[in-house]
Amino acid sequence: MPFKVAFLGFTDFERHALTSYFRLALNRTPSYEQVATLTDADFLVADADHGPSVQLVVATERLPETVFVGAQAPAGHRAWMMRPIDALQVMRELDAMVVAAGLTPPSVVDSSRHTTVIQPPRRTRVEMAGEMLAAAPPAATTAPAELTFSALPLHMSPPAPLPRPAPPPPVLARPAEPPPLRALIVDDSEVARRYLQTRLARWRLDIHEVANSQEAVDTLSQRAYDLVFLDIELGDESELDGLALCQRIKQSPEWMHAAVIMVSVHHSELDRVRGALAGCDGYLRKPLDEVELQRLMLRQGLKVPKDAGLTQA
């Protein structure tokens, strides 16, 4: 049975790459299966550059079961590696944790990932010359026919090659513009939705907005979104608050790849940890801070628009 692993933090691209690699490696031993929540996971793979993810691992005392990826791991970590992400190395670190925990003996761990290259012994020039002489065909027993100068051609030099035509200059294809990311805003305040939409529009996003949790569920069921900006307090008309809706998104196989960003007036350390426990990928406070927004959008792989009035990090 595969061990269960949860990914904390990371960009959509990194999450997709890790998920795809782990899915393709389900036939190895040991194997690993991605889960959406921390409580269901046997092991964790965390973004060391994502503060809420690191705080969550430390707060839940799961450092010994976590592989960190990023510039710097927290004190007391057990496994850590730098970016770019090497999915095979992540899996090897998880293998070591499985063996250390006594869950799988070392002899059961798939040895196909370890390859030993045996180099042939080096030979001297004299030995190589002897081998060449030994492999050469025996000398002819009869003398070759005598050559006369009259049998040789008068002109030994080959004819000059004809000049080749110059190749045509390469035609450089103009790269196609990638489609804009789709963003969903969920907030019971129309003023807050309009304000956030104005700030997100400059990032060239395809934006849609809803006022309660039921509309959000219906909208997500009809269309895939890359980003979900979610308020914690969604009013009396919502069946779910923001934290419960975030957890439902992250537990759904169809929606879990969307990055969920909590946007709330509650932004203490405890609030951020609660959001991380629900599975959110980022946290923005109200009123909106442009520097925090820019940092978050850059983490999603977006480029700062030229007319946005912001500085490129």
C-alpha positions in Angstrom: 0.0 0.0 0.0 1.5 3.4 -0.9 2.5 5.9 1.8 0.5 9.1 1.8 2.3 12.4 1.1 1.0 16.0 1.2 2.6 18.9 -0.6 2.7 22.3 1.3 3.2 25.5 -0.6 4.9 25.5 -4.1 3.7 27.0 -7.4 1.0 25.4 -9.5 3.8 24.3 -11.9 5.9 22.7 -9.2 2.8 21.0 -7.6 1.8 19.6 -11.0 5.3 18.3 -11.7 5.5 16.5 -8.3 2.0 15.1 -8.6 2.7 13.7 -12.1 6.0 12.1 -11.1 4.6 10.5 -8.0 1.7 9.1 -10.0 4.0 7.6 -12.6 6.1 6.0 -9.9 3.3 4.1 -8.2 4.7 0.8 -9.3 8.0 1.2 -7.4 8.7 0.1 -3.9 8.0 1.9 -1.7 5.4 4.0 -3.5 3.7 7.3 -2.6 0.2 8.7 -3.1 -0.6 12.4 -2.8 -3.3 13.5 -0.4 -4.8 16.9 0.1 -4.7 17.4 3.9 -1.9 17.3 6.3 -3.8 15.1 8.8 -4.1 12.3 6.2 -0.4 12.4 5.3 2.3 10.0 6.5 5.0 12.3 5.1 5.2 16.0 3.9 7.0 17.8 1.1 7.1 21.5 2.0 8.2 24.7 0.2 11.0 26.1 2.5 10.5 29.5 0.9 6.8 29.6 1.9 6.6 31.0 5.4 3.1 29.6 6.3 4.0 26.1 5.2 7.2 26.1 7.3 5.3 27.5 10.3 2.6 24.8 9.9 5.2 22.0 9.9 6.9 23.4 13.0 3.6 24.0 14.8 2.4 20.5 14.2 5.9 19.0 15.2 6.3 17.2 11.9 9.9 18.2 11.1 11.2 14.5 11.1 8.6 13.6 8.5 9.2 16.5 6.1 11.3 17.0 3.0 12.0 20.8 2.5 12.7 22.3 -0.9 14.0 25.9 -1.0 16.7 28.3 -0.2 16.9 27.6 3.5 15.3 25.0 5.8 14.2 25.6 9.4 16.3 24.5 12.3 15.9 20.9 13.3 15.0 19.7 9.8 15.8 16.2 8.7 15.8 16.5 4.8 16.4 19.5 2.7 17.4 20.3 -0.9 17.7 23.4 -3.1 15.7 24.4 -6.1 15.1 23.5 -8.9 13.0 20.6 -7.6 14.4 17.1 -8.4 11.4 14.8 -7.9 13.6 11.7 -8.0 15.7 13.1 -5.1 12.6 14.0 -3.2 11.4 10.4 -3.5 14.9 9.1 -2.4 14.7 11.3 0.8 11.2 9.9 1.5 12.7 6.3 1.0 15.3 7.1 3.7 12.6 8.3 6.1 10.5 5.1 5.5 13.5 2.9 6.2 14.5 5.0 9.3 11.0 4.7 10.7 11.1 0.9 10.3 8.2 0.9 7.9 10.1 -0.9 5.2 13.4 -2.8 5.5 16.2 -1.5 3.3 16.3 -4.7 1.2 12.7 -4.0 0.0 13.5 -0.5 -1.3 13.6 -0.4 -5.1 17.2 -0.7 -6.1 16.5 0.3 -9.7 17.2 3.9 -8.9 20.8 3.1 -8.0 23.1 2.5 -11.0 26.7 1.4 -10.6 29.0 2.1 -13.5 32.0 -0.2 -13.7 35.0 1.3 -15.6 37.2 -1.0 -17.6 40.9 -1.2 -16.5 43.2 1.3 -18.3 45.7 -0.1 -20.8 49.1 1.2 -21.8 50.0 2.2 -25.3 52.2 -0.9 -25.6 49.4 -3.2 -24.6 47.0 -1.5 -27.1 49.6 -1.8 -29.9 50.1 -5.5 -29.1 46.3 -6.1 -29.3 46.1 -4.4 -32.7 49.0 -6.5 -34.1 47.4 -9.7 -32.8 44.1 -8.8 -34.4 45.6 -7.9 -37.8 45.1 -10.4 -40.7 48.1 -12.5 -41.7 50.5 -11.2 -44.4 50.0 -12.3 -48.0 52.2 -15.2 -49.1 52.5 -14.0 -52.7 54.2 -10.8 -53.8 51.8 -8.3 -55.4 52.1 -7.5 -59.1 54.7 -4.9 -59.9 53.3 -1.4 -60.6 54.5 0.7 -63.4 54.2 4.5 -63.7 52.2 4.1 -66.9 49.4 2.4 -64.9 49.0 5.5 -62.7 46.6 8.3 -63.6 48.2 11.5 -64.8 46.2 13.7 -62.5 46.0 12.5 -58.9 44.2 15.5 -57.3 40.4 15.2 -57.1 38.3 17.8 -59.0 37.4 20.9 -57.0 33.9 20.6 -55.4 31.1 22.8 -56.7 30.2 25.6 -54.4 27.0 25.0 -52.4 24.3 27.6 -52.4 23.9 29.5 -49.2 21.1 28.3 -47.0 18.1 30.6 -46.7 17.9 32.6 -43.5 15.9 30.9 -40.8 12.3 32.1 -40.3 11.8 32.9 -36.6 8.3 32.1 -35.5 6.7 34.6 -33.2 6.0 32.8 -29.9 2.3 32.5 -29.1 1.0 34.4 -26.1 0.0 32.0 -23.3 -3.7 32.1 -22.3 -4.3 34.2 -19.2 -4.7 32.5 -15.8 -8.3 32.2 -14.6 -9.0 33.7 -11.2 -12.2 33.4 -9.0 -12.9 35.9 -6.3 -15.2 34.7 -3.5 -16.4 37.5 -1.1 -19.8 38.5 0.3 -18.9 42.2 0.0 -19.4 43.7 -3.4 -17.1 46.6 -2.6 -14.3 44.2 -1.6 -14.8 42.2 -4.8 -14.6 45.2 -7.0 -11.5 46.5 -5.2 -9.7 43.2 -5.5 -10.8 42.8 -9.2 -9.2 46.2 -9.9 -5.9 45.2 -8.4 -5.9 41.8 -10.2 -6.9 43.2 -13.6 -3.4 44.7 -14.2 -2.0 41.2 -14.0 -3.9 40.2 -17.1 -6.1 37.6 -15.4 -9.4 36.2 -16.6 -11.4 37.1 -13.5 -14.8 35.9 -12.3 -16.5 36.8 -9.0 -19.2 35.3 -6.7 -20.7 36.3 -3.4 -21.1 33.1 -1.4 -19.8 29.5 -1.0 -22.6 27.8 -3.0 -22.0 30.0 -6.0 -18.3 29.3 -5.7 -19.0 25.5 -5.7 -21.3 25.8 -8.7 -18.8 28.0 -10.6 -15.8 25.6 -9.9 -17.9 22.7 -11.1 -18.5 24.4 -14.4 -15.0 25.8 -15.1 -11.4 25.2 -14.1 -9.6 28.0 -12.2 -5.9 28.6 -11.6 -6.4 31.0 -8.6 -9.1 31.3 -6.0 -9.1 34.4 -3.8 -11.2 33.6 -0.8 -12.5 35.6 2.1 -12.8 33.8 5.5 -16.1 35.4 6.5 -18.6 34.8 3.7 -21.8 36.0 5.4 -25.0 34.4 6.5 -26.0 33.4 2.9 -23.0 31.0 2.7 -23.2 27.4 3.9 -19.4 27.2 4.3 -17.0 29.8 5.6 -13.8 30.5 3.8 -11.7 27.9 5.7 -14.2 25.1 5.1 -14.5 26.0 1.5 -10.7 26.1 1.1 -10.5 22.6 2.6 -13.3 21.3 0.3 -11.4 22.7 -2.7 -8.1 21.0 -1.7 -9.9 17.7 -1.0 -11.5 17.6 -4.5 -9.4 15.9 -7.2 -10.9 18.2 -9.8 -10.1 21.5 -7.9 -7.1 20.7 -5.7 -4.6 22.0 -8.2 -6.0 25.6 -8.0 -4.0 27.9 -5.8 -6.2 29.1 -2.9 -5.3 32.6 -1.6 -7.0 33.7 1.7 -7.9 37.4 1.7 -9.0 38.6 5.2 -9.0 41.3 7.8 -7.8 38.5 10.2 -4.1 38.1 9.5 -2.4 37.2 12.8 0.0 34.3 12.9 -2.7 32.1 14.3 -5.0 33.0 11.5 -2.3 32.2 8.9 -1.7 28.8 10.6 -5.4 28.1 10.5 -5.4 29.0 6.8 -2.4 26.7 6.1 -4.1 23.8 8.0 -7.1 24.3 5.7 -4.7 23.9 2.7 -4.4 27.5 1.4 -1.4 28.4 -0.7 -1.1 32.1 0.3 -2.5 34.7 2.6 -3.3 38.4 1.9 -4.5 40.8 4.4 -7.2 43.5 4.1 -6.6 46.3 3.3 -4.6 44.9 0.4 -0.8 45.4 0.5 0.6 45.9 -3.1 4.0 44.5 -2.1 2.5 41.3 -0.7 0.2 40.9 -3.7 3.2 41.4 -6.1 5.3 38.8 -4.2 2.4 36.3 -4.3 1.7 36.8 -8.0 5.4 36.3 -8.8 5.3 33.0 -6.9 2.5 31.9 -9.3 4.9 32.5 -12.3 3.4 35.8 -13.4 5.4 38.7 -14.7 5.0 42.2 -13.4 3.0 44.2 -16.1 4.9 47.1 -17.5 2.0 49.5 -16.8 1.4 48.2 -13.2 3.6 50.8 -11.5 5.3 48.0 -9.5 9.0 47.0 -9.3 10.3 43.8 -10.7 11.6 41.6 -7.9 
